[in-house]
Amino acid sequence: MSDGALAGVKVLDLTRVLAGPFCTMMMADMGAEVIKIEIPGTGDDSRQFAPFVNGESLYYMNLNRNKKGITLNLKSQEGKRLFLEMVKKVDFVIENYRPGTMEKLGLGYEELAKVNPRIIYGCVSGFGHYGPYKDRAGYDIIGQAVGGLMSLTGWPGGEPIRTGTAMADVLAGLSVTVGILAALRSRDVTGKGQKVDIALVDSVVASLENISKIYLATDKKMERIGDRYESVYPYDSFRAKDGSLVIACGNDKLWTACCKVIGKPELASDDRFDKNNKRVQRYAEVKLIIEEWTTTKTIDEAVNKLLAVGIPAGPINTIERVARDPHIVGAREMFVEIEHPKAGKLRLTGSHLKLSSTPVSFRNPSPLLGQDNEEVYGSLFNMSRQEVAALKEKGII
């Protein structure tokens, strides 16, 4: 048994692709026993997603480490019976089907709570389990679009842009993790489980933060503004000789220091730029002034000079730079090596969760389809190898 923060917690993981598996991966990294249940013969959709290493999907392998993998046909009566028996023995059931799917199978939260009132049921969907849009399919790009994020991402006058990674899925995966762990704490007090209903769209709307507040307070039409920030300046990207960097002067003191670094100390007292609200209004002028300096420097030269006097700055790293960064990769261990039985040695994304007393661990690679059928069905139901084989022959697992 793992000695992580969630050691002893048992999870039935019905999720696939990204939002749900991201949640259960974090739980597994923190020591929970996660049993990933997949459709016999095909498994998680993401097993078919590129890139591939020796025929195995790196997309799948990155999100499903530390889990045990079994197959189960939830459309069969025997499959449903076995699932309900499992529910009696675990803490969480987590799924990211379209709302109503589990209910059609007779396995929705209300039914599971009858066999285990302590069960915590986490569900992730595009629009949530209630509301007029609940039956709509939800993918990351839908969440980003309908939640408003795409309308804000991009350059003035340009088209809306999806963020370069599946941010709606990631936000929803983080949100359902927070929700189910809060429900676990509540269960410690009440003895009862509950349903945690997370929508991609809701998660994106929650992330809009100050942008939605500005609109609600002022009715101002919010438009794409590139990299700059609506409320502070200079807080933007700036060109250098070999790429770009960001500078974040969050107050007038930092602006004064910035003026000295770029060789224009007189700008700190210039009544066009001496206060933040003035710089926000005249951001285009400020950007040109700063880029007169940054374009004479490499990214690292500019960043180091700014950091030396306490000005928040950083390179706009390519993924190549991220993968070589001594802080990210070395000290913070955000890329880790793991050995997979078919794909061999892999570098996967590490965990952003740093717990001082119960650190995360990377114990096992992602499972092959149905890899742990004998172990899991044997331990949960005391089945023999022959009985497990018979279930496979019947198409139940």
C-alpha positions as CSV (number, residue, x, y, z in Angstrom):
1,M,0.0,0.0,0.0
2,S,1.2,3.5,-0.8
3,D,2.1,5.9,2.1
4,G,0.9,9.0,0.2
5,A,-1.6,11.5,1.5
6,L,-4.5,9.5,0.1
7,A,-3.3,6.1,1.1
8,G,-6.2,3.9,1.9
9,V,-8.6,5.8,-0.4
10,K,-10.2,3.6,-3.1
11,V,-11.4,4.9,-6.4
12,L,-13.4,3.4,-9.2
13,D,-12.3,5.4,-12.3
14,L,-14.7,5.3,-15.2
15,T,-13.1,8.4,-16.9
16,R,-11.5,8.7,-20.2
17,V,-9.5,11.1,-22.4
18,L,-8.4,14.1,-20.2
19,A,-10.5,15.9,-17.6
20,G,-11.4,12.9,-15.6
21,P,-8.1,11.0,-16.0
22,F,-6.3,14.2,-14.9
23,C,-8.2,14.1,-11.6
24,T,-7.7,10.4,-11.0
25,M,-4.0,10.6,-11.9
26,M,-3.5,13.3,-9.2
27,M,-5.3,11.1,-6.7
28,A,-3.2,8.0,-7.7
29,D,0.0,10.1,-7.5
30,M,-1.0,11.0,-3.9
31,G,-1.4,7.4,-3.0
32,A,-5.0,6.5,-3.7
33,E,-5.8,3.0,-5.0
34,V,-7.3,3.9,-8.4
35,I,-9.0,1.1,-10.4
36,K,-9.4,2.3,-14.0
37,I,-12.4,0.5,-15.6
38,E,-12.3,0.4,-19.4
39,I,-14.5,-1.0,-22.1
40,P,-13.4,-4.5,-23.1
41,G,-11.5,-4.7,-26.4
42,T,-11.2,-0.9,-27.0
43,G,-10.6,0.9,-23.6
44,D,-10.2,4.6,-23.1
45,D,-10.6,6.6,-26.3
46,S,-7.2,8.2,-25.7
47,R,-5.4,4.9,-26.3
48,Q,-5.8,5.8,-30.0
49,F,-4.4,9.3,-29.6
50,A,-0.9,10.2,-30.9
51,P,1.9,10.3,-30.2
52,F,2.7,6.6,-30.0
53,V,5.8,4.8,-28.6
54,N,6.0,1.2,-29.6
55,G,2.3,1.2,-30.4
56,E,1.3,2.7,-27.0
57,S,-0.3,6.1,-26.8
58,L,1.9,8.6,-24.9
59,Y,-1.3,10.7,-24.4
60,Y,-2.8,7.8,-22.5
61,M,0.4,6.8,-20.6
62,N,0.9,10.4,-19.3
63,L,-2.5,10.5,-17.6
64,N,-3.0,7.0,-16.3
65,R,0.1,6.1,-14.4
66,N,-0.1,4.6,-10.9
67,K,-3.6,3.1,-11.7
68,K,-4.7,-0.5,-11.9
69,G,-6.4,-1.3,-15.1
70,I,-9.4,-3.7,-15.5
71,T,-12.1,-4.1,-18.2
72,L,-15.8,-4.4,-17.5
73,N,-18.9,-4.3,-19.8
74,L,-21.3,-2.1,-17.9
75,K,-24.1,-2.9,-20.4
76,S,-24.2,-6.5,-19.3
77,Q,-26.3,-7.6,-16.3
78,E,-23.4,-9.4,-14.8
79,G,-21.1,-6.4,-15.4
80,K,-23.6,-4.1,-13.6
81,R,-23.8,-6.6,-10.7
82,L,-20.0,-6.7,-10.4
83,F,-19.8,-3.0,-10.5
84,L,-22.3,-2.5,-7.8
85,E,-20.4,-4.9,-5.6
86,M,-17.3,-2.9,-6.2
87,V,-19.1,0.3,-5.2
88,K,-19.7,-1.2,-1.8
89,K,-15.9,-1.5,-1.3
90,V,-14.7,2.0,-2.4
91,D,-14.8,5.7,-1.5
92,F,-15.1,7.3,-4.9
93,V,-16.7,6.7,-8.3
94,I,-15.6,9.2,-10.9
95,E,-16.9,9.4,-14.4
96,N,-17.0,11.9,-17.3
97,Y,-19.8,10.5,-19.5
98,R,-22.5,12.7,-21.0
99,P,-25.1,13.4,-18.3
100,G,-27.7,10.7,-18.2
101,T,-25.4,7.9,-19.5
102,M,-24.9,6.3,-16.1
103,E,-28.6,6.7,-15.2
104,K,-29.6,4.8,-18.4
105,L,-27.4,2.0,-17.2
106,G,-29.1,2.0,-13.8
107,L,-25.8,3.1,-12.3
108,G,-26.4,6.8,-11.5
109,Y,-25.6,8.4,-8.2
110,E,-29.0,7.7,-6.6
111,E,-28.6,4.0,-7.4
112,L,-25.0,3.8,-6.1
113,A,-25.9,5.6,-2.9
114,K,-28.5,2.9,-2.2
115,V,-25.8,0.2,-2.1
116,N,-23.2,2.5,-0.4
117,P,-24.5,5.7,1.3
118,R,-20.9,6.7,1.9
119,I,-20.0,6.8,-1.8
120,I,-18.7,10.1,-3.2
121,Y,-19.7,10.4,-6.9
122,G,-17.6,12.8,-9.0
123,C,-18.8,13.6,-12.5
124,V,-17.3,15.9,-15.1
125,S,-19.3,17.0,-18.2
126,G,-19.4,19.8,-20.7
127,F,-22.3,21.7,-19.1
128,G,-23.1,19.9,-15.9
129,H,-25.9,17.5,-14.8
130,Y,-28.7,20.1,-14.8
131,G,-29.6,23.2,-16.7
132,P,-31.0,23.7,-20.3
133,Y,-27.7,22.7,-21.9
134,K,-27.0,19.6,-19.9
135,D,-27.6,17.2,-22.8
136,R,-25.0,18.9,-25.1
137,A,-21.7,17.1,-25.7
138,G,-18.8,18.8,-24.1
139,Y,-15.2,18.9,-25.3
140,D,-12.3,21.2,-24.3
141,I,-12.8,23.5,-27.2
142,I,-16.5,23.7,-26.4
143,G,-15.7,24.7,-22.8
144,Q,-13.3,27.3,-23.9
145,A,-15.7,28.8,-26.4
146,V,-18.9,28.8,-24.4
147,G,-17.2,29.8,-21.2
148,G,-15.8,32.9,-22.7
149,L,-12.1,32.2,-22.7
150,M,-11.6,32.0,-26.4
151,S,-13.2,35.4,-26.9
152,L,-10.5,36.9,-24.7
153,T,-7.5,35.0,-26.2
154,G,-5.7,36.5,-29.1
155,W,-4.7,39.9,-30.5
156,P,-6.8,43.0,-31.0
157,G,-8.7,42.7,-34.3
158,G,-7.8,39.0,-34.7
159,E,-9.9,35.9,-34.4
160,P,-10.6,34.2,-31.1
161,I,-8.0,31.6,-30.2
162,R,-8.1,28.4,-28.2
163,T,-5.4,28.2,-25.6
164,G,-2.5,26.1,-26.7
165,T,-3.4,23.3,-24.3
166,A,-6.7,21.8,-23.2
167,M,-7.3,24.3,-20.5
168,A,-11.0,23.7,-20.0
169,D,-10.3,20.0,-19.4
170,V,-7.5,20.8,-17.0
171,L,-9.5,23.3,-15.0
172,A,-12.4,20.8,-14.8
173,G,-10.0,18.0,-13.7
174,L,-8.6,20.3,-10.9
175,S,-12.1,21.4,-9.9
176,V,-13.5,17.9,-9.5
177,T,-10.5,16.9,-7.5
178,V,-11.1,19.8,-5.1
179,G,-14.8,19.0,-4.9
180,I,-14.4,15.3,-4.2
181,L,-11.8,15.9,-1.5
182,A,-14.1,18.4,0.1
183,A,-16.8,15.8,0.0
184,L,-14.4,13.3,1.7
185,R,-13.9,15.8,4.5
186,S,-17.6,16.3,4.8
187,R,-18.2,12.6,4.9
188,D,-15.8,12.4,7.9
189,V,-18.2,14.6,9.8
190,T,-21.6,13.4,8.5
191,G,-20.9,9.8,7.5
192,K,-22.6,10.4,4.1
193,G,-21.3,10.8,0.6
194,Q,-22.6,13.1,-2.0
195,K,-22.5,13.9,-5.7
196,V,-19.9,16.4,-7.1
197,D,-21.1,17.8,-10.4
198,I,-18.4,19.7,-12.4
199,A,-18.9,21.4,-15.8
200,L,-16.1,22.4,-18.2
201,V,-18.0,25.6,-19.0
202,D,-18.4,26.5,-15.3
203,S,-14.7,25.8,-14.7
204,V,-13.8,28.2,-17.5
205,V,-16.2,30.9,-16.3
206,A,-14.7,30.7,-12.8
207,S,-11.3,31.2,-14.3
208,L,-12.2,34.5,-16.0
209,E,-11.8,36.3,-12.6
210,N,-11.2,40.0,-13.1
211,I,-12.4,40.1,-16.7
212,S,-16.0,39.1,-15.7
213,K,-15.9,41.5,-12.8
214,I,-15.0,44.5,-15.0
215,Y,-18.0,43.7,-17.3
216,L,-20.4,43.1,-14.5
217,A,-19.4,46.4,-12.8
218,T,-19.2,48.6,-15.9
219,D,-20.9,46.9,-18.8
220,K,-17.7,47.5,-20.7
221,K,-17.3,45.3,-23.8
222,M,-14.4,43.0,-23.2
223,E,-12.1,42.4,-26.2
224,R,-8.9,40.6,-27.0
225,I,-5.9,42.6,-25.8
226,G,-3.0,40.2,-26.5
227,D,-0.6,39.6,-23.6
228,R,-1.2,42.8,-21.6
229,Y,-3.3,43.0,-18.5
230,E,-6.4,45.1,-18.2
231,S,-5.6,46.7,-14.8
232,V,-1.7,47.0,-14.6
233,Y,1.0,48.2,-16.9
234,P,3.7,47.3,-17.9
235,Y,2.4,43.8,-17.5
236,D,2.9,42.4,-21.0
237,S,5.2,40.6,-23.4
238,F,8.2,42.4,-25.0
239,R,10.4,41.4,-28.0
240,A,14.1,40.6,-27.5
241,K,16.8,39.7,-29.9
242,D,16.1,36.0,-29.8
243,G,12.4,35.8,-28.8
244,S,10.2,37.4,-26.2
245,L,10.0,37.9,-22.5
246,V,7.4,39.1,-20.0
247,I,7.7,41.9,-17.5
248,A,5.2,42.4,-14.7
249,C,5.5,45.7,-12.9
250,G,2.6,45.5,-10.5
251,N,3.0,48.8,-8.8
252,D,4.7,52.2,-9.2
253,K,7.8,51.2,-7.2
254,L,8.6,48.5,-9.6
255,W,8.0,50.9,-12.5
256,T,10.6,53.2,-11.0
257,A,13.1,50.4,-10.8
258,C,12.3,49.4,-14.4
259,C,12.9,52.9,-15.6
260,K,16.4,52.8,-14.1
261,V,17.2,49.4,-15.7
262,I,16.2,50.5,-19.2
263,G,18.3,53.7,-18.8
264,K,15.4,56.2,-18.6
265,P,15.0,57.0,-14.9
266,E,13.3,60.3,-15.7
267,L,10.2,58.4,-16.9
268,A,9.4,57.5,-13.3
269,S,8.4,61.1,-12.5
270,D,7.0,61.9,-16.0
271,D,3.4,62.9,-15.4
272,R,2.4,60.8,-18.4
273,F,3.6,57.6,-16.8
274,D,4.1,58.1,-13.1
275,K,1.0,56.4,-12.0
276,N,-0.3,52.9,-12.9
277,N,-3.7,54.1,-14.2
278,K,-1.9,56.5,-16.6
279,R,0.4,53.7,-17.9
280,V,-2.6,51.5,-18.5
281,Q,-4.2,54.2,-20.6
282,R,-0.9,54.8,-22.5
283,Y,0.2,51.2,-22.7
284,A,1.2,51.4,-26.4
285,E,3.7,54.2,-25.7
286,V,5.1,52.4,-22.7
287,K,5.5,49.2,-24.7
288,L,7.5,51.0,-27.4
289,I,9.8,52.6,-24.8
290,I,10.5,49.3,-23.1
291,E,11.1,47.5,-26.4
292,E,13.7,50.1,-27.4
293,W,15.7,48.5,-24.6
294,T,14.6,44.8,-24.7
295,T,15.3,44.5,-28.5
296,T,19.0,45.3,-27.8
297,K,19.2,42.3,-25.4
298,T,18.8,38.5,-25.6
299,I,15.9,37.1,-23.6
300,D,18.2,35.9,-20.8
301,E,20.2,39.2,-20.7
302,A,17.1,41.2,-20.3
303,V,15.5,38.9,-17.8
304,N,18.6,38.7,-15.6
305,K,19.0,42.5,-15.5
306,L,15.4,42.9,-14.5
307,L,15.5,40.2,-11.9
308,A,18.7,41.6,-10.4
309,V,16.8,44.6,-9.2
310,G,13.7,42.7,-8.1
311,I,11.5,43.3,-11.1
312,P,9.3,40.2,-11.9
313,A,10.3,39.0,-15.4
314,G,10.6,35.8,-17.2
315,P,11.4,34.3,-20.6
316,I,8.5,33.2,-22.8
317,N,9.9,29.7,-22.9
318,T,9.5,27.3,-25.8
319,I,8.7,23.8,-24.8
320,E,12.4,23.0,-25.6
321,R,13.5,25.6,-23.0
322,V,11.0,24.3,-20.5
323,A,12.3,20.7,-20.9
324,R,15.9,21.9,-20.2
325,D,15.2,24.4,-17.4
326,P,17.1,23.4,-14.2
327,H,14.5,24.8,-11.9
328,I,11.5,23.2,-13.6
329,V,13.1,19.9,-14.6
330,G,15.8,19.6,-11.9
331,A,14.6,21.1,-8.7
332,R,10.9,20.8,-9.2
333,E,11.0,17.5,-11.0
334,M,8.2,18.4,-13.5
335,F,9.4,15.7,-15.9
336,V,10.0,12.2,-14.6
337,E,11.2,8.9,-16.0
338,I,9.1,5.8,-15.8
339,E,9.5,2.3,-17.4
340,H,6.6,1.0,-19.4
341,P,6.4,-2.8,-20.2
342,K,5.8,-2.1,-24.0
343,A,6.9,1.5,-24.6
344,G,10.1,1.2,-22.5
345,K,11.7,4.2,-20.7
346,L,9.5,7.3,-20.9
347,R,9.7,10.9,-19.8
348,L,6.3,12.0,-18.5
349,T,5.0,15.2,-16.9
350,G,5.6,15.1,-13.2
351,S,3.3,16.3,-10.5
352,H,2.8,19.9,-9.6
353,L,1.6,18.8,-6.1
354,K,4.5,19.1,-3.6
355,L,3.6,17.8,-0.2
356,S,6.3,18.0,2.5
357,S,5.4,15.0,4.6
358,T,3.5,12.7,2.1
359,P,5.1,13.4,-1.3
360,V,3.6,12.1,-4.5
361,S,5.2,9.1,-6.0
362,F,5.4,7.5,-9.4
363,R,5.1,3.8,-8.7
364,N,3.7,2.2,-11.8
365,P,3.3,3.0,-15.5
366,S,-0.1,3.2,-17.1
367,P,-1.8,-0.2,-17.3
368,L,-2.2,-2.2,-20.5
369,L,-5.8,-2.8,-21.3
370,G,-7.2,-5.3,-18.7
371,Q,-3.7,-5.8,-17.3
372,D,-4.9,-6.2,-13.7
373,N,-8.1,-8.2,-14.2
374,E,-6.8,-11.2,-12.4
375,E,-5.4,-9.2,-9.5
376,V,-8.4,-6.9,-8.9
377,Y,-11.2,-9.4,-9.5
378,G,-9.3,-12.0,-7.4
379,S,-8.8,-9.6,-4.5
380,L,-12.3,-8.0,-4.6
381,F,-14.3,-11.2,-5.2
382,N,-11.9,-14.0,-4.4
383,M,-12.1,-15.2,-8.0
384,S,-9.8,-17.8,-9.4
385,R,-7.9,-17.3,-12.6
386,Q,-10.3,-19.7,-14.3
387,E,-13.3,-17.6,-13.2
388,V,-11.7,-14.5,-14.4
389,A,-11.0,-16.2,-17.8
390,A,-14.6,-17.3,-18.0
391,L,-15.8,-13.7,-17.5
392,K,-13.6,-12.7,-20.4
393,E,-14.9,-15.5,-22.6
394,K,-18.4,-14.3,-22.0
395,G,-17.5,-10.6,-22.9
396,I,-18.2,-9.4,-19.4
397,I,-14.6,-8.2,-18.9
